[in-house]
Amino acid sequence: MTDGFQAIEPAELKKKVGKTIPAGEFLTLFGVRVRNHDNVARISACLAEAEVGTIPSFATCAGTAELHLVKAKPTAVSAEQDEDELSPTAMPHRALQVGDLPSARNGVESVSPDTDLAAATMLMRVKNYSQLPVISGTADLRGVLTWSSIAVNLETGKQPTLSSAMVKNPVSAEVHHQLLAHLPTITEHGYLLVRANDGKFCGIITSADVSGHFEIMARPFFLVGDIEARLRKCLAVLDEEAVKAVQRRKTGKIADLTFGEYKYLIDNEVNWKRIGWPGVPRDQFVHRLDKVRVIRNEIAHFRPQPLTSAGLTTLEEFAGLLRQYVP
């Protein structure tokens, strides 16, 4: 689904060259509010046709970025573009930021400094929180209440109040900070409070959020690796000349094949007979392999946006299919 996507005529896009547009406003020009695999590809096609580009890239920039529209050099990109042909524009324009994790912008529940300790701990139990920020207003961070700080307060015999039980030097970062720089802090403290560009707190990142995000980001890579290993195993029955016939670099080694070359190698009647899967429809297998090739090129460069559920399903299905044929 395109979710309301609307193409813009090249002439109209060219009129915008030289202008600066907020990323959100840029997306609305095409009738969409958020980026996904489908509309990013469609917008990119419109820009390419009009020979217009954005700095930074609209596909990888922060949601609050300002996009400068520039004239781009015409590029003749083949529909069969493979990983060896990815253009420099496919490279990420920035490192992973704190604000790229969903929990960093999902809001944060807090209590005011005059809240009763029992009421605060009750809220933590009800919400299953491990940390509860103590904030005055929307931006004055006074501390963070944790189960560990509560235990220390009781063990040292201090008066059981919110002020005595909370951590007075909580850790925080801003949405535009690089995430990798804050990973040690999150590991040590178990959380990281996040401020928006206006100074207000907009979310909290926990160790579980980080591990979950990286698992989501890494899973497609593991699936592609599994697929490629099994493809190479089944193609081992082919001779060097057959491999060279589809290669640009003509090494004759299966390990040097790209995904596009896997496709050309398999989509050959003689090679298919040698592979020995007479009951498998070759055209359907090649069609599914080509979908994997496209997805592989999408994830070739680490990006903040995880692969869509549809893309992940495509990888999982093809990997599962290969596991049945190639142990």
C-alpha positions in Angstrom: 0.0 0.0 0.0 1.2 3.5 -0.7 -1.0 5.1 2.0 -2.0 8.1 -0.1 1.2 8.4 -2.1 1.0 10.9 -5.0 3.7 11.4 -7.6 4.9 14.9 -8.4 5.6 15.9 -12.0 9.3 16.4 -12.7 8.7 20.0 -13.8 7.1 20.8 -10.4 10.0 19.2 -8.5 12.6 21.2 -10.5 10.9 24.4 -9.5 11.8 23.6 -5.9 15.5 23.3 -6.5 17.4 25.7 -4.3 14.6 25.7 -1.6 14.9 24.4 1.9 12.0 22.3 3.2 11.4 20.6 6.6 11.6 16.8 6.2 8.0 16.4 7.4 6.7 18.9 4.9 8.8 17.3 2.1 7.0 14.0 2.7 3.6 15.6 2.7 4.3 16.9 -0.8 4.0 13.2 -1.9 0.9 12.6 0.3 2.7 10.6 3.0 3.5 11.3 6.6 6.1 8.6 7.5 8.8 6.8 5.5 8.6 3.2 4.6 10.1 0.9 2.0 7.4 1.5 -0.5 7.1 5.3 -0.4 10.9 5.9 -0.1 11.4 3.9 -3.3 8.6 5.9 -5.1 9.8 9.2 -3.9 13.4 8.3 -5.0 12.1 7.4 -8.4 10.3 10.8 -8.7 13.5 12.6 -7.7 15.6 10.6 -10.1 13.2 11.4 -13.0 13.4 15.1 -12.2 17.1 15.0 -11.6 16.6 16.5 -8.1 18.3 15.4 -4.9 18.1 16.4 -1.2 20.8 17.2 1.3 20.8 15.4 3.6 19.1 12.4 2.1 15.3 12.4 2.8 15.5 8.6 3.2 17.9 8.6 6.2 17.7 12.1 7.8 16.2 12.8 11.2 12.5 13.6 11.1 13.3 17.2 12.2 15.9 17.8 9.5 15.8 20.6 7.0 16.2 19.3 3.4 17.9 21.4 0.8 16.7 20.5 -2.7 19.5 20.5 -5.3 20.0 19.6 -8.9 21.3 16.1 -9.2 23.4 14.5 -12.0 21.4 12.1 -14.2 22.1 8.5 -13.4 21.4 5.5 -15.6 20.5 2.9 -12.9 19.6 -0.5 -14.1 16.6 -2.3 -12.7 19.0 -5.2 -12.0 21.3 -3.0 -9.9 23.2 -5.3 -7.6 25.3 -4.7 -4.4 28.4 -3.9 -6.4 26.6 -1.1 -8.2 25.1 0.7 -5.2 25.7 4.4 -5.6 27.4 6.7 -3.0 23.9 8.2 -2.3 22.9 4.9 -0.8 25.4 5.4 2.0 24.1 6.6 5.4 24.5 10.3 5.9 24.8 10.1 9.7 25.4 7.8 12.6 22.6 6.2 14.5 21.2 8.7 16.9 19.5 8.5 20.3 16.2 9.7 18.8 16.2 6.9 16.3 15.0 4.4 18.9 11.2 4.5 19.2 11.2 4.6 23.0 13.3 7.8 22.8 10.3 9.7 21.5 7.4 7.7 23.0 7.0 10.0 26.0 8.1 9.4 29.6 6.0 9.2 32.7 7.3 11.1 35.7 6.4 12.3 39.1 6.9 15.8 40.6 9.3 16.3 43.5 6.5 16.6 46.1 5.0 13.2 45.3 4.7 10.8 48.2 7.3 7.9 48.0 4.6 5.2 48.4 2.6 6.7 45.5 5.7 6.7 43.3 6.5 3.1 44.1 2.9 2.1 43.5 3.1 3.7 40.1 6.3 1.8 39.4 4.7 -1.5 40.3 1.5 -0.8 38.3 3.5 0.2 35.2 6.2 -2.3 35.8 8.8 0.4 35.6 12.4 -0.1 36.8 13.0 3.7 36.7 10.8 6.7 37.4 12.0 10.2 36.6 11.3 13.0 39.1 10.7 16.1 37.0 9.6 19.6 38.0 7.5 21.0 35.1 8.6 19.5 31.8 12.3 20.0 31.7 13.7 20.4 35.3 15.1 16.9 36.1 15.5 16.5 39.8 16.4 12.8 40.0 15.4 9.3 39.1 13.7 6.7 41.4 15.0 3.2 40.9 14.4 0.0 42.9 18.1 -0.1 43.7 18.0 3.5 45.1 14.9 2.6 47.1 16.7 -0.4 48.6 19.8 1.6 49.5 17.5 4.2 51.2 15.9 1.5 53.4 19.2 -0.2 54.1 20.9 3.0 55.3 18.0 3.9 57.6 17.2 7.2 55.9 13.8 8.7 56.2 11.6 7.1 53.5 10.9 10.1 51.3 11.0 10.5 47.5 13.9 13.0 47.9 16.1 10.7 50.0 15.3 7.6 47.8 15.9 9.0 44.4 19.2 9.1 42.5 20.3 12.8 42.4 22.6 12.6 39.3 20.5 10.8 36.7 21.8 10.3 33.2 20.3 11.9 30.1 21.0 12.7 26.5 19.4 14.7 23.6 17.7 13.1 20.6 20.4 14.3 18.2 23.3 12.7 20.2 25.0 9.6 18.7 23.6 6.5 20.3 26.9 4.5 20.3 28.5 7.1 22.6 25.8 6.5 25.2 25.7 2.7 25.1 28.2 2.3 28.0 26.0 4.7 30.1 22.9 2.7 29.3 24.7 -0.5 30.2 25.9 0.8 33.5 22.8 2.6 34.7 20.1 0.6 32.8 18.4 3.6 31.3 19.0 7.0 29.6 16.5 9.8 29.8 16.0 11.7 26.5 15.4 15.3 25.8 13.9 16.7 22.7 15.4 19.7 20.9 13.2 22.0 22.9 14.7 20.8 26.2 11.6 18.8 27.3 11.9 15.2 28.1 10.4 13.1 25.4 11.3 9.5 26.2 13.5 7.0 28.1 15.8 4.3 26.7 16.4 1.2 28.7 18.9 -1.7 28.1 16.0 -3.8 26.9 15.1 -1.1 24.3 18.7 -1.1 23.0 19.0 -4.9 22.7 15.6 -5.2 21.2 16.3 -2.5 18.6 19.6 -4.1 17.6 18.0 -7.5 17.4 15.4 -6.1 15.0 18.1 -4.4 12.9 20.5 -7.4 12.9 18.0 -10.2 12.1 17.7 -9.4 8.3 21.5 -9.6 8.1 21.6 -13.0 9.7 18.8 -14.2 7.4 20.6 -12.9 4.3 23.7 -14.6 5.5 21.9 -17.9 5.9 20.3 -17.6 2.5 23.6 -16.9 0.8 25.4 -19.8 2.5 22.7 -22.2 1.4 22.7 -20.8 -2.2 26.4 -21.3 -2.4 26.1 -24.9 -1.2 23.5 -25.8 -3.8 25.4 -24.1 -6.6 28.6 -26.0 -5.8 27.6 -28.6 -8.4 28.2 -26.1 -11.2 31.5 -25.9 -12.9 33.8 -22.8 -13.1 32.8 -22.0 -16.6 29.2 -21.8 -15.7 30.0 -19.4 -12.9 32.3 -17.2 -15.1 29.5 -16.9 -17.7 27.4 -14.7 -15.4 30.2 -12.9 -13.6 31.5 -9.5 -14.3 34.9 -10.2 -12.6 35.2 -13.7 -14.2 36.9 -15.4 -11.3 34.8 -18.6 -11.6 34.5 -18.7 -7.8 31.0 -19.1 -6.3 32.2 -17.1 -3.2 32.7 -14.1 -5.5 29.1 -14.1 -6.9 26.7 -11.3 -6.1 23.0 -11.8 -5.5 22.2 -10.6 -9.0 24.7 -13.2 -10.4 23.1 -15.9 -8.3 19.8 -15.0 -10.0 21.3 -15.2 -13.5 23.1 -18.4 -12.7 20.0 -20.2 -11.5 17.7 -18.7 -14.2 19.4 -21.0 -16.8 17.8 -24.3 -17.8 21.1 -26.2 -18.0 22.3 -25.0 -14.6 18.9 -25.7 -13.1 19.0 -29.3 -14.3 22.5 -29.7 -12.7 21.2 -28.3 -9.4 18.7 -31.2 -9.5 15.4 -29.8 -8.2 13.1 -31.0 -11.0 10.0 -30.6 -8.9 10.6 -27.0 -8.0 9.2 -24.4 -10.4 12.3 -22.5 -11.5 10.5 -19.3 -12.4 8.9 -19.1 -9.0 12.2 -19.8 -7.2 14.0 -17.1 -9.3 11.2 -14.6 -8.6 11.5 -15.1 -4.9 15.3 -14.9 -5.1 15.0 -11.6 -6.9 12.9 -10.2 -4.1 15.6 -11.2 -1.7 18.2 -9.5 -3.9 16.2 -6.2 -3.7 15.9 -6.4 0.1 19.6 -7.3 0.4 20.5 -4.1 -1.4 18.2 -2.1 0.9 19.9 -3.4 4.1 23.4 -3.3 2.6 24.1 -0.1 4.5 23.2 0.2 8.2 20.2 2.6 8.6 18.2 3.7 11.5 14.9 2.5 10.0 14.4 -1.3 10.5 13.3 -3.5 7.6 9.5 -3.5 7.1 7.6 -6.5 8.4 6.8 -7.5 4.8 10.5 -7.4 3.8 11.4 -9.5 6.9 8.7 -12.0 6.0 10.0 -12.4 2.5 13.5 -13.2 3.9 12.1 -15.6 6.5 10.0 -17.4 3.9 12.9 -17.8 1.4 15.3 -18.9 4.1 12.8 -21.5 5.3 12.3 -22.7 1.7 16.1 -23.2 1.3 16.4 -25.0 4.6 14.1 -27.7 3.2 16.2 -28.2 0.0 19.7 -27.5 1.4 20.4 -29.0 4.9 
